Structure formats: C-alpha cells, structure tokens
Amino acid sequence: MLQELISRTNHPDFYHDFDLKLSAIQGTMEWAKNQLSLQLDIVETNPLPGSTHKEQWTLTAYDVLEQRNLFQPIYLPYVKFALLDDHPLLWKYHFDQVEVRISGHCQSVTALIGAIHLTFKKWTGGWIDWQWEVSGIHHINDRPKIESSMSLRSYQIFRELLGKFGLTIEVTNVISGESKGIYNRPKARLMLLGNTDVSPHDHDTKQPYLIADQFTAEKEVPSGT
C-alpha cells in the first residue's frame, strides 16, 4: 500500500486534478518508539456539482526521528511523495560522527566563509546548516584551534575545502555504532512531501518531511464495497 500511495501522488491525474489534505495526526511519543500517523484525504481540486470523490489514506511512520511542516490543513498544490534512502538529512544517521580539530591561518576569512556557503549549497542544497558543523570558523585567525563534531560525509567535504585555504582539519575521534546513541539509525529513511518541478529533493525549500525507520500506508475502503 505504501508504494501505491507514493505512485498515486506521482500520477499525472493527481498532479492536475487533486489536492492532498491533512485531516488528523495521531502519535505516541515513547523513548525510541515514536510513532506518527497522518490521516490524509485526496480530494478533487475543482469538483463537479454533486461529485463526492475522495480517497482516505493513513500514512504511519515508526521510530520517528524528525518531522517538519506536517501540521498544515492543505499541502502545497501538486505535492508528490518520495521515499529516500540517500539524502543530506540522513547523513548524521547513516555515517559515523567524527570529532575534529581545525587549525591554521586563513588569508581571507571572508573568502573562506563564502566558499563554505557555496560548497555546502552545492552538496547539501541547504538541507544542512554549515554553521552548526563548524561553529566559530569566523574566528579561525583569532584562535589556535577550533573543535567541532560532524558526520563523516560532512568532514569529507570540509577536508578538501579547508585545505585550499591553508587550514587543516584533523579527526580526533570517531563515534560509530551504538556509541552514536540516538543517531545510530542506519535504517532511517526520509519521506519527503515535495514537488521536483518546483522544489527538487536536493534543495531545501521548506518541504514537509518525516524521518523514520519504517513507513506503512493504508487506504480506507468505502463502506458497502
């Protein structure tokens, strides 16, 4: 049923003739067992007089890690579901975490900041705020070192970039497996409610999303059928 719901929202007739509305959200919040159910209605955008076409679906996420912008009475027109296993939002769950030490002298901090911004925009589409990854980099010339923590994937981006500005980034500790705590979620997946025509999955335009280990969907069968 999950793939049927995803396919339904990606079908041409849905794109042109239907809207997706949220009718209810229910959830249980327990340590490491968070569950969230979205009751969704698919309704005609411009129904004919007397038309009663409506599909009712329940999308359930198990072991929920994150959610954003789900609490909306109606989602943006032409929303399409996408279930992704590879995305910048999943890096902290899928990759090891590394503690790093950044040192050196930069000839132009302004140029460095600009390069970091553009590089992260290219690789993450704005889904990751680089300022959380290297907090304090603005003061690199005023401090002997800057220490931070980031995903291994982010480190790979910074390692190449910082070297171009005469800086070194050294891994001081690798955190993996159960040591990652709540971030040890290699099965985590991203359910994105976007539209690749106007908001590509690799670019953050504030699309609603859910990150969880498992998703299911059920379609309500009309009574009398």
C-alpha positions in Angstrom: 0.0 0.0 0.0 2.9 2.4 0.7 4.1 2.2 -2.9 0.6 2.7 -4.1 0.2 5.9 -2.2 3.6 7.2 -3.5 2.6 6.2 -7.0 -0.8 7.8 -6.6 0.7 11.2 -5.8 3.1 11.0 -8.7 0.4 10.1 -11.2 -0.4 12.8 -13.9 -4.1 12.8 -13.0 -3.3 13.6 -9.3 -0.9 16.3 -10.4 -3.6 18.1 -12.4 -6.9 17.3 -10.6 -6.4 16.6 -6.9 -5.3 18.1 -3.7 -3.8 16.5 -0.6 -5.3 17.5 2.7 -4.4 16.6 6.3 -7.4 15.6 8.3 -5.7 14.4 11.5 -2.4 13.5 13.1 -2.1 10.9 15.9 1.1 9.8 17.6 2.7 8.1 20.6 5.9 9.5 22.0 7.9 6.9 23.8 11.7 6.6 24.1 13.0 5.1 20.8 9.4 4.1 19.9 7.9 7.2 18.5 5.0 6.6 16.1 3.1 9.1 14.0 0.1 8.6 11.8 -1.2 11.1 9.3 -4.8 10.8 8.1 -4.8 12.2 4.6 -7.6 13.0 2.2 -7.2 13.1 -1.6 -9.9 15.4 -3.0 -10.7 16.9 -6.3 -9.3 20.4 -6.9 -12.3 21.6 -8.8 -15.1 19.1 -8.2 -18.1 19.0 -10.4 -21.5 19.6 -8.8 -22.6 16.6 -6.9 -19.1 15.0 -7.1 -18.1 13.1 -3.9 -14.8 11.6 -5.0 -12.5 11.4 -2.0 -9.8 8.9 -1.1 -8.8 8.5 2.6 -5.3 7.2 3.5 -3.4 6.7 6.7 0.4 7.1 6.5 2.2 5.8 9.6 5.8 6.3 10.5 7.5 4.1 13.1 10.5 5.1 15.2 10.2 8.7 14.2 13.3 10.8 14.4 12.3 14.1 12.8 9.4 15.9 11.3 8.9 19.3 9.7 5.9 21.4 8.4 3.4 18.5 8.6 0.8 20.4 10.5 -0.9 22.1 7.6 -4.7 21.9 6.7 -3.7 21.6 3.0 -0.4 20.9 1.5 1.1 22.9 -1.4 -0.5 22.1 -4.8 0.9 19.2 -6.8 2.7 17.7 -3.8 4.4 14.4 -4.5 5.5 11.8 -2.0 9.1 10.5 -2.3 10.7 7.9 0.0 14.5 8.4 0.0 17.4 6.4 1.4 20.1 8.8 0.4 19.8 12.4 1.4 21.8 15.0 3.3 19.2 14.9 6.1 20.2 11.2 6.7 23.9 11.7 6.9 24.0 12.0 10.7 22.1 8.7 11.0 23.9 6.7 8.3 27.5 7.9 8.7 29.9 7.8 11.6 30.3 11.0 13.6 33.7 12.5 13.8 35.2 15.0 16.3 37.6 17.3 14.5 40.2 20.0 15.2 40.6 22.8 12.7 43.8 24.9 12.8 45.9 27.2 10.7 45.8 30.7 9.4 43.5 31.9 6.6 44.5 34.8 4.3 40.9 35.8 3.8 38.2 34.7 6.2 35.5 36.4 4.1 36.5 34.3 1.1 36.6 31.2 3.2 33.0 31.8 4.6 31.8 32.4 1.0 33.4 29.2 -0.3 31.9 27.2 2.6 28.5 28.6 1.9 28.6 27.9 -1.8 30.2 24.4 -1.4 27.6 23.3 1.1 24.8 24.8 -1.0 26.1 22.6 -3.9 26.5 19.4 -1.9 23.5 19.7 0.5 21.1 22.1 -1.2 20.8 24.0 2.1 19.5 21.0 4.0 22.4 21.2 6.4 23.4 24.4 8.1 27.2 24.5 7.8 27.4 27.0 10.8 26.4 24.1 13.1 29.1 22.0 11.6 32.0 24.4 12.1 30.7 26.9 14.7 33.4 29.6 15.3 35.1 29.3 11.9 34.7 33.0 11.6 37.3 33.4 14.3 39.8 30.9 13.0 42.6 33.5 12.9 42.0 34.6 16.5 42.2 31.1 18.0 44.8 28.4 18.0 42.2 25.8 17.1 38.5 25.2 16.6 36.9 21.9 17.7 33.7 20.6 16.3 31.7 17.5 15.5 30.1 16.5 12.3 29.1 13.5 10.1 31.9 11.7 8.2 30.2 12.8 5.0 30.4 16.5 6.0 34.0 16.0 7.1 34.9 14.8 3.6 33.5 18.0 2.1 35.4 20.2 4.6 38.7 18.3 4.3 39.0 19.2 0.7 37.7 22.7 1.0 39.7 23.9 4.0 42.9 22.7 2.6 42.5 25.2 -0.3 42.6 28.0 2.3 45.7 26.8 4.2 43.8 25.2 7.0 44.0 21.7 8.3 41.1 19.6 9.7 42.2 16.7 11.9 40.0 13.9 13.1 40.5 13.4 16.9 37.8 10.8 17.5 35.4 8.6 15.5 32.0 7.8 17.0 30.2 4.8 15.4 27.7 2.1 16.1 25.9 2.2 19.4 28.2 4.9 20.6 26.3 7.3 18.4 23.3 6.9 20.7 20.0 8.1 19.1 21.9 8.9 15.9 22.7 5.2 15.3 19.9 4.7 12.9 21.3 3.1 9.7 17.7 2.1 8.6 16.4 5.7 8.8 14.5 6.8 5.7 13.2 10.2 4.5 9.6 10.7 3.4 9.5 14.0 1.6 6.4 15.8 0.5 7.7 18.0 -2.3 7.4 18.5 -6.0 10.5 18.1 -8.1 9.1 20.5 -10.7 9.4 23.4 -8.3 11.4 22.1 -5.3 13.9 19.4 -6.2 14.6 16.9 -3.4 18.2 18.0 -3.2 17.2 21.6 -2.5 15.6 22.9 0.7 12.5 24.9 0.1 10.9 24.1 3.4 9.1 21.0 2.1 7.3 18.9 4.8 9.1 15.7 5.7 9.3 12.8 8.1 12.4 10.8 9.0 11.7 7.3 10.5 12.9 3.8 10.3 9.7 2.4 8.8 6.7 3.6 6.9 3.3 2.0 6.1 0.2 3.2 4.3 -3.4 2.0 4.4 -6.3 3.1 2.1 -9.7 3.2 3.7 -12.2 1.1 1.8 -15.6 2.9 1.5 -18.4 1.2 3.4 -20.6 -1.0 1.3 -17.9 -2.1 -1.1 
